[in-house]
Amino acid sequence: MNTNQQLVISNFEEKLKAYTYAVSGELTSEVDFVLANTEIPTDTFNVLLAKSSTLQGTFKVRQGLDYFYKKEYPFSVWMDVEHMNDDWKSLMQEYDLKEAERNVMMKRNNTLDVNQRSSKQLKITQVKNNEDLLRYVEVFISLFEGTPEQDALKSYFIKFSQVKLGPDVQMFIGCIDEIAVTTGLLIKSKDSYGIYDVMTKETVRGRGYGSEMFQFLLSQTKDKQKPVILQASDDGKNIYKRFGFIDVGEIVVLE
């Protein structure tokens, strides 16, 4: 795995740590994998992340996955496609895990020339209190409306403590007339910034709010020399290319 792919995986690990500890869950971090167990039936936050093509901790991985099955907790497996060797494939087949989606790893080298956004409508603020958090959660959960995951996420955020996230994890909401319509998440790690969860309510999509939030997140990086990474759907990657991001790899998601 090259340095660019390592940046993406490492930053994603920081997100898993933050969002597992925020609900007092259990995180197992080894050289070859990370296993996030929130003790809540959500495959959004119960995640096995492969960090290496060399699978050393097979016993611990099985122990974690067996626990999910015993508790009937859904989970997802995230893996650089270059890590998907015979060892990992065999393990995935053992648990009857199938490919659900693929995301493009993307990187921008720095944020030195990012322009400040200007808007007469969208007001973007950092989530600082419970009222802000409730509005963030409303937008986040709206994307899962009508699915079992919607109820699981409600349970997750009931236990969620923003204080436990720490200063390197910043949540933002974009509001129109005090109504939250879009969200964004910026995570600072040792070697990069990561942008996640740029979500817009379905009823107001196509008005540029997501792009505006994205540009805002880029402008919030304090170390302008540090690279920014993200994971994009194949359909969404062209949007990020317009912001100066390039493809650096591909992640497969199995469920």
C-alpha positions as CSV (number, residue, x, y, z in Angstrom):
1,M,0.0,0.0,0.0
2,N,1.4,3.4,-1.0
3,T,1.6,6.4,1.3
4,N,-1.6,8.0,-0.2
5,Q,-3.6,4.9,0.6
6,Q,-2.1,4.8,4.1
7,L,-3.3,8.3,4.7
8,V,-6.9,7.4,3.9
9,I,-6.8,4.2,6.0
10,S,-5.1,6.0,8.9
11,N,-7.5,8.9,9.0
12,F,-10.5,6.5,8.7
13,E,-9.1,4.7,11.7
14,E,-9.2,7.9,13.7
15,K,-12.8,8.3,12.8
16,L,-13.6,4.8,14.0
17,K,-11.8,5.5,17.2
18,A,-13.7,8.7,17.9
19,Y,-17.1,7.4,17.0
20,T,-16.6,4.2,19.0
21,Y,-15.4,5.9,22.1
22,A,-18.2,8.5,21.8
23,V,-20.7,5.8,22.8
24,S,-18.3,4.0,25.2
25,G,-17.9,1.1,22.7
26,E,-14.9,-1.2,22.3
27,L,-12.2,-0.7,19.7
28,T,-9.6,-3.3,18.9
29,S,-6.6,-1.9,17.0
30,E,-3.9,-4.2,15.7
31,V,-1.2,-3.9,13.0
32,D,-3.4,-5.5,10.4
33,F,-6.9,-4.5,11.3
34,V,-9.2,-2.3,13.4
35,L,-12.5,-3.6,14.8
36,A,-15.0,-1.0,16.0
37,N,-17.8,-2.4,18.2
38,T,-20.3,0.2,19.4
39,E,-22.6,-2.4,21.2
40,I,-25.4,-1.0,19.0
41,P,-26.9,-2.8,16.0
42,T,-25.6,-0.4,13.3
43,D,-23.4,-1.3,10.3
44,T,-22.6,2.4,9.9
45,F,-20.4,2.3,13.0
46,N,-19.7,-1.4,13.6
47,V,-16.8,-1.7,11.3
48,L,-13.9,-4.1,10.5
49,L,-11.2,-2.1,8.8
50,A,-8.3,-4.0,7.1
51,K,-5.0,-2.2,7.5
52,S,-2.7,-4.7,5.7
53,S,-2.9,-7.5,3.2
54,T,-1.0,-9.7,5.7
55,L,-3.7,-11.0,8.1
56,Q,-1.9,-11.9,11.3
57,G,-4.7,-11.6,13.9
58,T,-7.1,-14.1,12.4
59,F,-8.2,-15.3,15.8
60,K,-9.0,-11.8,17.1
61,V,-10.9,-11.0,13.9
62,R,-13.0,-14.1,14.2
63,Q,-13.6,-13.4,17.8
64,G,-15.0,-10.0,17.0
65,L,-17.1,-11.1,14.1
66,D,-18.4,-14.1,16.1
67,Y,-19.5,-11.6,18.7
68,F,-21.4,-9.6,16.2
69,Y,-23.2,-12.7,14.9
70,K,-24.0,-13.9,18.5
71,K,-25.5,-10.5,19.4
72,E,-27.1,-10.2,15.9
73,Y,-25.4,-6.9,15.3
74,P,-25.0,-5.9,11.7
75,F,-21.5,-4.7,10.6
76,S,-19.5,-3.8,7.6
77,V,-16.0,-4.6,6.4
78,W,-13.9,-1.9,4.7
79,M,-10.8,-2.8,2.8
80,D,-8.3,-1.4,0.3
81,V,-8.9,-3.6,-2.9
82,E,-5.2,-4.2,-3.0
83,H,-5.5,-6.0,0.4
84,M,-8.0,-8.5,-0.8
85,N,-5.7,-11.5,-1.0
86,D,-6.5,-15.1,-0.5
87,D,-6.4,-14.9,3.3
88,W,-8.9,-12.1,3.5
89,K,-11.1,-13.6,0.7
90,S,-11.2,-16.9,2.6
91,L,-12.3,-15.1,5.8
92,M,-14.9,-13.1,4.1
93,Q,-16.3,-16.2,2.4
94,E,-16.4,-18.0,5.8
95,Y,-18.7,-15.3,7.1
96,D,-20.7,-15.1,3.8
97,L,-19.8,-11.4,3.4
98,K,-20.5,-10.0,0.0
99,E,-19.4,-6.8,-1.7
100,A,-21.9,-4.0,-1.1
101,E,-20.2,-1.0,-2.6
102,R,-16.9,0.6,-3.6
103,N,-15.6,4.0,-2.8
104,V,-12.8,6.0,-4.4
105,M,-9.9,7.1,-2.2
106,M,-9.1,10.7,-3.0
107,K,-6.5,13.2,-1.9
108,R,-5.7,16.9,-2.2
109,N,-2.1,17.8,-1.4
110,N,-2.8,20.9,0.7
111,T,-5.3,23.7,1.3
112,L,-3.1,26.7,0.6
113,D,-5.2,28.1,-2.2
114,V,-8.7,27.4,-0.8
115,N,-11.0,30.4,-1.1
116,Q,-13.3,31.4,1.7
117,R,-16.9,30.6,0.9
118,S,-19.5,33.3,0.7
119,S,-23.3,32.7,1.0
120,K,-26.3,34.9,1.6
121,Q,-28.4,31.9,2.6
122,L,-26.5,29.0,4.2
123,K,-25.2,29.6,7.7
124,I,-22.6,27.1,8.7
125,T,-21.7,26.7,12.4
126,Q,-19.8,24.1,14.4
127,V,-21.8,21.8,16.6
128,K,-21.2,23.0,20.1
129,N,-24.2,22.0,22.2
130,N,-27.0,19.4,22.4
131,E,-29.4,21.6,20.3
132,D,-26.8,21.7,17.5
133,L,-26.2,18.0,17.8
134,L,-29.9,17.2,17.5
135,R,-30.1,19.2,14.3
136,Y,-27.0,17.4,13.0
137,V,-28.5,14.0,13.8
138,E,-31.8,14.9,12.2
139,V,-30.0,15.5,8.8
140,F,-27.8,12.4,9.3
141,I,-30.6,10.0,10.1
142,S,-32.9,11.4,7.3
143,L,-30.7,9.6,4.7
144,F,-31.7,6.3,6.3
145,E,-35.4,6.9,6.5
146,G,-37.5,3.8,6.2
147,T,-34.7,1.4,6.9
148,P,-33.7,-0.7,10.0
149,E,-30.6,1.4,10.2
150,Q,-32.6,4.5,11.0
151,D,-33.7,3.0,14.3
152,A,-30.2,1.8,15.0
153,L,-28.7,5.2,14.5
154,K,-31.3,6.8,16.8
155,S,-30.1,4.4,19.5
156,Y,-26.5,5.2,18.6
157,F,-26.9,9.0,19.0
158,I,-28.9,8.6,22.2
159,K,-25.7,7.3,23.7
160,F,-23.4,9.6,21.8
161,S,-21.2,12.1,23.7
162,Q,-19.8,14.9,21.7
163,V,-17.3,15.7,24.5
164,K,-15.6,12.3,24.0
165,L,-14.8,13.1,20.4
166,G,-12.0,15.4,21.4
167,P,-10.8,18.7,19.7
168,D,-9.6,17.0,16.5
169,V,-13.1,16.0,15.4
170,Q,-15.3,18.9,14.3
171,M,-19.0,18.5,13.3
172,F,-20.7,21.2,11.4
173,I,-24.3,22.0,10.4
174,G,-25.5,24.2,7.5
175,C,-28.8,26.0,8.2
176,I,-31.4,27.9,6.2
177,D,-33.6,30.0,8.4
178,E,-32.3,28.1,11.5
179,I,-33.3,24.7,9.9
180,A,-30.4,22.3,9.4
181,V,-30.2,21.1,5.8
182,T,-26.6,19.8,5.5
183,T,-23.8,18.4,7.6
184,G,-20.1,18.0,7.4
185,L,-17.3,16.4,9.5
186,L,-13.6,17.3,9.6
187,I,-11.1,15.0,11.3
188,K,-7.5,16.0,12.0
189,S,-5.0,13.1,12.3
190,K,-1.2,13.2,12.6
191,D,-0.7,13.2,8.8
192,S,-3.9,14.4,7.2
193,Y,-7.3,15.9,7.4
194,G,-10.3,13.8,6.6
195,I,-13.7,15.0,5.3
196,Y,-16.7,12.8,6.0
197,D,-20.5,12.8,6.2
198,V,-21.2,15.7,3.8
199,M,-24.9,15.1,3.8
200,T,-27.8,17.1,2.5
201,K,-31.5,16.6,3.1
202,E,-33.2,15.0,0.1
203,T,-35.8,17.8,-0.1
204,V,-33.2,20.5,-0.7
205,R,-30.7,18.7,-2.9
206,G,-29.5,20.3,-6.1
207,R,-29.1,23.8,-4.6
208,G,-25.4,23.7,-4.0
209,Y,-25.6,23.3,-0.2
210,G,-23.4,20.2,-0.1
211,S,-20.7,21.8,-2.3
212,E,-20.8,24.9,-0.1
213,M,-20.4,22.8,3.0
214,F,-17.5,20.9,1.4
215,Q,-15.7,24.1,0.5
216,F,-16.2,25.4,4.0
217,L,-14.7,22.3,5.5
218,L,-11.6,22.7,3.3
219,S,-11.3,26.3,4.6
220,Q,-11.3,25.1,8.2
221,T,-7.9,23.3,8.1
222,K,-5.4,25.1,10.3
223,D,-2.3,23.4,8.9
224,K,-2.6,24.4,5.2
225,Q,0.4,22.3,4.2
226,K,-1.3,19.1,5.4
227,P,-3.1,16.9,2.8
228,V,-6.8,16.3,2.9
229,I,-8.3,12.9,2.1
230,L,-11.8,11.5,1.6
231,Q,-13.8,8.6,0.2
232,A,-16.2,9.2,-2.6
233,S,-18.8,7.2,-4.5
234,D,-17.9,6.7,-8.2
235,D,-20.7,9.1,-9.1
236,G,-19.5,11.7,-6.7
237,K,-15.8,11.7,-7.4
238,N,-16.1,14.2,-10.3
239,I,-17.5,16.8,-7.9
240,Y,-14.4,16.4,-5.7
241,K,-12.0,16.6,-8.7
242,R,-13.3,20.1,-9.3
243,F,-12.0,20.9,-5.8
244,G,-8.5,19.6,-6.8
245,F,-8.7,16.0,-5.5
246,I,-7.2,13.1,-7.3
247,D,-7.9,9.3,-7.2
248,V,-5.4,7.4,-5.1
249,G,-7.0,4.0,-4.7
250,E,-10.3,2.2,-4.1
251,I,-12.0,0.8,-1.0
252,V,-14.4,-2.1,-1.1
253,V,-17.2,-2.4,1.5
254,L,-18.6,-5.9,2.4
255,E,-21.7,-6.7,4.4
